[in-house]
Structures are given as C-alpha cells and as structure tokens.
C-alpha cells in the first residue's frame, strides 16, 4: 500500500493532508503489520478526514462503521434484505470482503462509544480477519483492510486497544487541527 514512511508522508502532503512523522509511522506500521491504528482527538480535529485522505492516496475505497451506544455485531456486519433473500453488507463486512486489488481503508469512528462486549467481538473479528454470519457461514477477508479507529475522549477507547491489538494512541489536538488539512 505504501512503500515507506516517507512515501506515505509525501503522498498525503500531495493530497493536502499533513501528518507528523510519528503518526505516519503508526499508519505505515498498521498497514504492514495488519493492526488497527487508534487515533484520539476532540471532535473536528480531522481524525475521520485522515481515513478519507488515506483512501485517496492509496487509490482504494473507504468504508466507515459509525459506532454508537448499543451497536451490536449483527448491525455492524450485515442484514437480510426484503424477505431475507439478499445479504446487505454493512461497512465492516464490505471492507473485509472488498475484492479490489488494494486493501480497503476501514474507518471505525467513535470506538469509545461501544460497550465492552461489542469491542471484544470487533477486535476478535479484526484479529482473525473473519467472522461467522448466521445462515451464511464463515466470511474471510480477501485482503485485510487498513483499519483506523477513532476516539473523541482520551483514554475512553475500549481496553482491548491497549493490549497490543492496536498501534495506539495518537492524539490529534485541536490547536493543530488547522494544519491537518490544507
């Protein structure tokens, strides 16, 4: 996806998005190691814009799973269409099964809003790169996505982020937000 940290920095800058070397290093390692990258910061600091910029510079698609209190695994993955005949992919499943030449970018936005049970299921799915859909069977990632997790409140991301399951935690501060997207 990216040849080096310098390649990532140059490509983002060319697309008018500035990140410092530490954040670029985390993203590069996340793409190489297949681990999610956790980014914390107040609302409006450009966390979600970063995922869009990454999709643009990597010439791939981006899927967004917007987290909220009460979200569960079924609503994050897929549901059945009219008459249960057709499987409707939600962003998480769409990113895992993206058939493109390059891995997708998966933005899991506001991960600090989920409960511990969903967080455990989510990180297990990301680690295993597969899941079981009732009535469908096992779904495995064709190309694991580069996953960006965002959290608005520092230290509120699920404990699973801290157990070497993520490359974390990079804090984007409001004072720097004006320099993020030029």
Buried (B, 14 or more C-beta within 10 A) or exposed (E): BBEEBEBBBBBBBEBEBBBEEEBBBBBBBBBEEBBBBBBBBBEEBBBBBBBBBBBBBBEBBBBBBEBEEEBEBEBBBBBBEEEEEEBEBBBBBBBBBBEEEBBBBBBBBBBBBBEEEBBBBBBBBBBEBBBEBEEEEEBEBBBBBBBBBBBBEEEEBBEBBEEEBBBBBBBBEEEBBEEBBE
